[in-house]
Amino acid sequence: MLKKKSQYINLVEGSTIESTPGDFQVNPQSRVIQLSGSGWSWVWNQPTGVVIRKKDQEQKIPVINFTRIIILLLYGISVFLVVLGLIKPRSIQRGA
């Protein structure tokens, strides 16, 4: 479990909710990043997985964060377009 705390940044990893439908136990796990100051606070919850316990067995099912994948893909496309925009005008000026 990751747990760091300072005056302004709080990082916590763990689970807070437990559910027991039938003979097994389901625990969602998440990572929380909390930034706070005097008079303001910002919290970002990120799911990391689900732990299923059945008697003596424990299985962790990771949660795929599609939002992070899409954001990284958009950043990559943005960097590519910026680099292309910086290179392309120079090649046009040399050709003219």
MODELLER restraints for C-alpha pairs under 7 A, 6 or more apart:
rsr = mdl.restraints
at = mdl.atoms
rsr.add(forms.Gaussian(group=physical.xy_distance, feature=features.Distance(at['CA:1:A'], at['CA:13:A']), mean=5.66, stdev=0.5))
rsr.add(forms.Gaussian(group=physical.xy_distance, feature=features.Distance(at['CA:1:A'], at['CA:14:A']), mean=6.32, stdev=0.5))
rsr.add(forms.Gaussian(group=physical.xy_distance, feature=features.Distance(at['CA:2:A'], at['CA:12:A']), mean=5.80, stdev=0.5))
rsr.add(forms.Gaussian(group=physical.xy_distance, feature=features.Distance(at['CA:2:A'], at['CA:13:A']), mean=5.27, stdev=0.5))
rsr.add(forms.Gaussian(group=physical.xy_distance, feature=features.Distance(at['CA:3:A'], at['CA:11:A']), mean=5.67, stdev=0.5))
rsr.add(forms.Gaussian(group=physical.xy_distance, feature=features.Distance(at['CA:3:A'], at['CA:12:A']), mean=4.84, stdev=0.5))
rsr.add(forms.Gaussian(group=physical.xy_distance, feature=features.Distance(at['CA:3:A'], at['CA:13:A']), mean=6.61, stdev=0.5))
rsr.add(forms.Gaussian(group=physical.xy_distance, feature=features.Distance(at['CA:4:A'], at['CA:10:A']), mean=5.92, stdev=0.5))
rsr.add(forms.Gaussian(group=physical.xy_distance, feature=features.Distance(at['CA:4:A'], at['CA:11:A']), mean=5.28, stdev=0.5))
rsr.add(forms.Gaussian(group=physical.xy_distance, feature=features.Distance(at['CA:4:A'], at['CA:12:A']), mean=6.82, stdev=0.5))
rsr.add(forms.Gaussian(group=physical.xy_distance, feature=features.Distance(at['CA:5:A'], at['CA:11:A']), mean=6.46, stdev=0.5))
rsr.add(forms.Gaussian(group=physical.xy_distance, feature=features.Distance(at['CA:8:A'], at['CA:35:A']), mean=5.50, stdev=0.5))
rsr.add(forms.Gaussian(group=physical.xy_distance, feature=features.Distance(at['CA:8:A'], at['CA:36:A']), mean=4.92, stdev=0.5))
rsr.add(forms.Gaussian(group=physical.xy_distance, feature=features.Distance(at['CA:8:A'], at['CA:37:A']), mean=5.67, stdev=0.5))
rsr.add(forms.Gaussian(group=physical.xy_distance, feature=features.Distance(at['CA:9:A'], at['CA:34:A']), mean=5.80, stdev=0.5))
rsr.add(forms.Gaussian(group=physical.xy_distance, feature=features.Distance(at['CA:9:A'], at['CA:35:A']), mean=4.67, stdev=0.5))
rsr.add(forms.Gaussian(group=physical.xy_distance, feature=features.Distance(at['CA:9:A'], at['CA:36:A']), mean=6.47, stdev=0.5))
rsr.add(forms.Gaussian(group=physical.xy_distance, feature=features.Distance(at['CA:10:A'], at['CA:33:A']), mean=5.98, stdev=0.5))
rsr.add(forms.Gaussian(group=physical.xy_distance, feature=features.Distance(at['CA:10:A'], at['CA:34:A']), mean=5.00, stdev=0.5))
rsr.add(forms.Gaussian(group=physical.xy_distance, feature=features.Distance(at['CA:10:A'], at['CA:35:A']), mean=6.40, stdev=0.5))
rsr.add(forms.Gaussian(group=physical.xy_distance, feature=features.Distance(at['CA:11:A'], at['CA:32:A']), mean=5.83, stdev=0.5))
rsr.add(forms.Gaussian(group=physical.xy_distance, feature=features.Distance(at['CA:11:A'], at['CA:33:A']), mean=4.86, stdev=0.5))
rsr.add(forms.Gaussian(group=physical.xy_distance, feature=features.Distance(at['CA:11:A'], at['CA:34:A']), mean=6.42, stdev=0.5))
rsr.add(forms.Gaussian(group=physical.xy_distance, feature=features.Distance(at['CA:12:A'], at['CA:31:A']), mean=5.93, stdev=0.5))
rsr.add(forms.Gaussian(group=physical.xy_distance, feature=features.Distance(at['CA:12:A'], at['CA:32:A']), mean=5.25, stdev=0.5))
rsr.add(forms.Gaussian(group=physical.xy_distance, feature=features.Distance(at['CA:12:A'], at['CA:33:A']), mean=6.75, stdev=0.5))
rsr.add(forms.Gaussian(group=physical.xy_distance, feature=features.Distance(at['CA:13:A'], at['CA:30:A']), mean=6.01, stdev=0.5))
rsr.add(forms.Gaussian(group=physical.xy_distance, feature=features.Distance(at['CA:13:A'], at['CA:31:A']), mean=4.45, stdev=0.5))
rsr.add(forms.Gaussian(group=physical.xy_distance, feature=features.Distance(at['CA:13:A'], at['CA:32:A']), mean=6.27, stdev=0.5))
rsr.add(forms.Gaussian(group=physical.xy_distance, feature=features.Distance(at['CA:14:A'], at['CA:29:A']), mean=5.42, stdev=0.5))
rsr.add(forms.Gaussian(group=physical.xy_distance, feature=features.Distance(at['CA:14:A'], at['CA:30:A']), mean=5.86, stdev=0.5))
rsr.add(forms.Gaussian(group=physical.xy_distance, feature=features.Distance(at['CA:14:A'], at['CA:31:A']), mean=6.66, stdev=0.5))
rsr.add(forms.Gaussian(group=physical.xy_distance, feature=features.Distance(at['CA:15:A'], at['CA:27:A']), mean=6.44, stdev=0.5))
rsr.add(forms.Gaussian(group=physical.xy_distance, feature=features.Distance(at['CA:15:A'], at['CA:28:A']), mean=5.81, stdev=0.5))
rsr.add(forms.Gaussian(group=physical.xy_distance, feature=features.Distance(at['CA:15:A'], at['CA:29:A']), mean=4.45, stdev=0.5))
rsr.add(forms.Gaussian(group=physical.xy_distance, feature=features.Distance(at['CA:15:A'], at['CA:30:A']), mean=6.20, stdev=0.5))
rsr.add(forms.Gaussian(group=physical.xy_distance, feature=features.Distance(at['CA:17:A'], at['CA:27:A']), mean=6.19, stdev=0.5))
rsr.add(forms.Gaussian(group=physical.xy_distance, feature=features.Distance(at['CA:17:A'], at['CA:28:A']), mean=6.62, stdev=0.5))
rsr.add(forms.Gaussian(group=physical.xy_distance, feature=features.Distance(at['CA:18:A'], at['CA:25:A']), mean=6.97, stdev=0.5))
rsr.add(forms.Gaussian(group=physical.xy_distance, feature=features.Distance(at['CA:18:A'], at['CA:26:A']), mean=5.90, stdev=0.5))
rsr.add(forms.Gaussian(group=physical.xy_distance, feature=features.Distance(at['CA:18:A'], at['CA:27:A']), mean=4.92, stdev=0.5))
rsr.add(forms.Gaussian(group=physical.xy_distance, feature=features.Distance(at['CA:19:A'], at['CA:25:A']), mean=5.73, stdev=0.5))
rsr.add(forms.Gaussian(group=physical.xy_distance, feature=features.Distance(at['CA:19:A'], at['CA:26:A']), mean=5.16, stdev=0.5))
rsr.add(forms.Gaussian(group=physical.xy_distance, feature=features.Distance(at['CA:19:A'], at['CA:27:A']), mean=6.59, stdev=0.5))
rsr.add(forms.Gaussian(group=physical.xy_distance, feature=features.Distance(at['CA:20:A'], at['CA:26:A']), mean=6.21, stdev=0.5))
rsr.add(forms.Gaussian(group=physical.xy_distance, feature=features.Distance(at['CA:23:A'], at['CA:54:A']), mean=6.62, stdev=0.5))
rsr.add(forms.Gaussian(group=physical.xy_distance, feature=features.Distance(at['CA:24:A'], at['CA:52:A']), mean=6.93, stdev=0.5))
rsr.add(forms.Gaussian(group=physical.xy_distance, feature=features.Distance(at['CA:24:A'], at['CA:53:A']), mean=5.57, stdev=0.5))
rsr.add(forms.Gaussian(group=physical.xy_distance, feature=features.Distance(at['CA:24:A'], at['CA:54:A']), mean=4.45, stdev=0.5))
rsr.add(forms.Gaussian(group=physical.xy_distance, feature=features.Distance(at['CA:24:A'], at['CA:55:A']), mean=6.98, stdev=0.5))
rsr.add(forms.Gaussian(group=physical.xy_distance, feature=features.Distance(at['CA:25:A'], at['CA:52:A']), mean=5.68, stdev=0.5))
rsr.add(forms.Gaussian(group=physical.xy_distance, feature=features.Distance(at['CA:25:A'], at['CA:53:A']), mean=4.99, stdev=0.5))
rsr.add(forms.Gaussian(group=physical.xy_distance, feature=features.Distance(at['CA:25:A'], at['CA:54:A']), mean=6.41, stdev=0.5))
rsr.add(forms.Gaussian(group=physical.xy_distance, feature=features.Distance(at['CA:26:A'], at['CA:50:A']), mean=6.93, stdev=0.5))
rsr.add(forms.Gaussian(group=physical.xy_distance, feature=features.Distance(at['CA:26:A'], at['CA:51:A']), mean=5.87, stdev=0.5))
rsr.add(forms.Gaussian(group=physical.xy_distance, feature=features.Distance(at['CA:26:A'], at['CA:52:A']), mean=4.67, stdev=0.5))
rsr.add(forms.Gaussian(group=physical.xy_distance, feature=features.Distance(at['CA:26:A'], at['CA:53:A']), mean=6.49, stdev=0.5))
rsr.add(forms.Gaussian(group=physical.xy_distance, feature=features.Distance(at['CA:27:A'], at['CA:50:A']), mean=5.69, stdev=0.5))
rsr.add(forms.Gaussian(group=physical.xy_distance, feature=features.Distance(at['CA:27:A'], at['CA:51:A']), mean=5.06, stdev=0.5))
rsr.add(forms.Gaussian(group=physical.xy_distance, feature=features.Distance(at['CA:27:A'], at['CA:52:A']), mean=6.40, stdev=0.5))
rsr.add(forms.Gaussian(group=physical.xy_distance, feature=features.Distance(at['CA:28:A'], at['CA:49:A']), mean=6.11, stdev=0.5))
rsr.add(forms.Gaussian(group=physical.xy_distance, feature=features.Distance(at['CA:28:A'], at['CA:50:A']), mean=4.34, stdev=0.5))
rsr.add(forms.Gaussian(group=physical.xy_distance, feature=features.Distance(at['CA:28:A'], at['CA:51:A']), mean=6.22, stdev=0.5))
rsr.add(forms.Gaussian(group=physical.xy_distance, feature=features.Distance(at['CA:29:A'], at['CA:47:A']), mean=6.15, stdev=0.5))
rsr.add(forms.Gaussian(group=physical.xy_distance, feature=features.Distance(at['CA:29:A'], at['CA:48:A']), mean=5.65, stdev=0.5))
rsr.add(forms.Gaussian(group=physical.xy_distance, feature=features.Distance(at['CA:29:A'], at['CA:49:A']), mean=5.23, stdev=0.5))
rsr.add(forms.Gaussian(group=physical.xy_distance, feature=features.Distance(at['CA:29:A'], at['CA:50:A']), mean=5.69, stdev=0.5))
rsr.add(forms.Gaussian(group=physical.xy_distance, feature=features.Distance(at['CA:30:A'], at['CA:45:A']), mean=6.69, stdev=0.5))
rsr.add(forms.Gaussian(group=physical.xy_distance, feature=features.Distance(at['CA:30:A'], at['CA:46:A']), mean=5.43, stdev=0.5))
rsr.add(forms.Gaussian(group=physical.xy_distance, feature=features.Distance(at['CA:30:A'], at['CA:47:A']), mean=4.13, stdev=0.5))
rsr.add(forms.Gaussian(group=physical.xy_distance, feature=features.Distance(at['CA:30:A'], at['CA:48:A']), mean=4.95, stdev=0.5))
rsr.add(forms.Gaussian(group=physical.xy_distance, feature=features.Distance(at['CA:30:A'], at['CA:49:A']), mean=6.87, stdev=0.5))
rsr.add(forms.Gaussian(group=physical.xy_distance, feature=features.Distance(at['CA:31:A'], at['CA:45:A']), mean=5.89, stdev=0.5))
rsr.add(forms.Gaussian(group=physical.xy_distance, feature=features.Distance(at['CA:31:A'], at['CA:46:A']), mean=5.09, stdev=0.5))
rsr.add(forms.Gaussian(group=physical.xy_distance, feature=features.Distance(at['CA:31:A'], at['CA:47:A']), mean=6.23, stdev=0.5))
rsr.add(forms.Gaussian(group=physical.xy_distance, feature=features.Distance(at['CA:31:A'], at['CA:48:A']), mean=6.65, stdev=0.5))
rsr.add(forms.Gaussian(group=physical.xy_distance, feature=features.Distance(at['CA:32:A'], at['CA:43:A']), mean=6.98, stdev=0.5))
rsr.add(forms.Gaussian(group=physical.xy_distance, feature=features.Distance(at['CA:32:A'], at['CA:44:A']), mean=5.72, stdev=0.5))
rsr.add(forms.Gaussian(group=physical.xy_distance, feature=features.Distance(at['CA:32:A'], at['CA:45:A']), mean=4.61, stdev=0.5))
rsr.add(forms.Gaussian(group=physical.xy_distance, feature=features.Distance(at['CA:32:A'], at['CA:46:A']), mean=6.26, stdev=0.5))
rsr.add(forms.Gaussian(group=physical.xy_distance, feature=features.Distance(at['CA:33:A'], at['CA:43:A']), mean=5.78, stdev=0.5))
rsr.add(forms.Gaussian(group=physical.xy_distance, feature=features.Distance(at['CA:33:A'], at['CA:44:A']), mean=5.15, stdev=0.5))
rsr.add(forms.Gaussian(group=physical.xy_distance, feature=features.Distance(at['CA:33:A'], at['CA:45:A']), mean=6.55, stdev=0.5))
rsr.add(forms.Gaussian(group=physical.xy_distance, feature=features.Distance(at['CA:34:A'], at['CA:42:A']), mean=5.65, stdev=0.5))
rsr.add(forms.Gaussian(group=physical.xy_distance, feature=features.Distance(at['CA:34:A'], at['CA:43:A']), mean=4.37, stdev=0.5))
rsr.add(forms.Gaussian(group=physical.xy_distance, feature=features.Distance(at['CA:34:A'], at['CA:44:A']), mean=6.33, stdev=0.5))
rsr.add(forms.Gaussian(group=physical.xy_distance, feature=features.Distance(at['CA:35:A'], at['CA:41:A']), mean=5.68, stdev=0.5))
rsr.add(forms.Gaussian(group=physical.xy_distance, feature=features.Distance(at['CA:35:A'], at['CA:42:A']), mean=5.06, stdev=0.5))
rsr.add(forms.Gaussian(group=physical.xy_distance, feature=features.Distance(at['CA:35:A'], at['CA:43:A']), mean=6.39, stdev=0.5))
rsr.add(forms.Gaussian(group=physical.xy_distance, feature=features.Distance(at['CA:36:A'], at['CA:42:A']), mean=6.11, stdev=0.5))
rsr.add(forms.Gaussian(group=physical.xy_distance, feature=features.Distance(at['CA:47:A'], at['CA:63:A']), mean=6.57, stdev=0.5))
rsr.add(forms.Gaussian(group=physical.xy_distance, feature=features.Distance(at['CA:48:A'], at['CA:62:A']), mean=6.02, stdev=0.5))
rsr.add(forms.Gaussian(group=physical.xy_distance, feature=features.Distance(at['CA:48:A'], at['CA:63:A']), mean=5.37, stdev=0.5))
rsr.add(forms.Gaussian(group=physical.xy_distance, feature=features.Distance(at['CA:49:A'], at['CA:60:A']), mean=6.68, stdev=0.5))
rsr.add(forms.Gaussian(group=physical.xy_distance, feature=features.Distance(at['CA:49:A'], at['CA:61:A']), mean=5.47, stdev=0.5))
rsr.add(forms.Gaussian(group=physical.xy_distance, feature=features.Distance(at['CA:49:A'], at['CA:62:A']), mean=4.04, stdev=0.5))
rsr.add(forms.Gaussian(group=physical.xy_distance, feature=features.Distance(at['CA:49:A'], at['CA:63:A']), mean=4.62, stdev=0.5))
rsr.add(forms.Gaussian(group=physical.xy_distance, feature=features.Distance(at['CA:50:A'], at['CA:60:A']), mean=5.68, stdev=0.5))
rsr.add(forms.Gaussian(group=physical.xy_distance, feature=features.Distance(at['CA:50:A'], at['CA:61:A']), mean=5.16, stdev=0.5))
rsr.add(forms.Gaussian(group=physical.xy_distance, feature=features.Distance(at['CA:50:A'], at['CA:62:A']), mean=6.34, stdev=0.5))
rsr.add(forms.Gaussian(group=physical.xy_distance, feature=features.Distance(at['CA:51:A'], at['CA:58:A']), mean=6.87, stdev=0.5))
rsr.add(forms.Gaussian(group=physical.xy_distance, feature=features.Distance(at['CA:51:A'], at['CA:59:A']), mean=5.68, stdev=0.5))
rsr.add(forms.Gaussian(group=physical.xy_distance, feature=features.Distance(at['CA:51:A'], at['CA:60:A']), mean=4.38, stdev=0.5))
rsr.add(forms.Gaussian(group=physical.xy_distance, feature=features.Distance(at['CA:51:A'], at['CA:61:A']), mean=6.28, stdev=0.5))
rsr.add(forms.Gaussian(group=physical.xy_distance, feature=features.Distance(at['CA:52:A'], at['CA:58:A']), mean=5.76, stdev=0.5))
rsr.add(forms.Gaussian(group=physical.xy_distance, feature=features.Distance(at['CA:52:A'], at['CA:59:A']), mean=5.23, stdev=0.5))
rsr.add(forms.Gaussian(group=physical.xy_distance, feature=features.Distance(at['CA:52:A'], at['CA:60:A']), mean=6.33, stdev=0.5))
rsr.add(forms.Gaussian(group=physical.xy_distance, feature=features.Distance(at['CA:53:A'], at['CA:59:A']), mean=6.47, stdev=0.5))
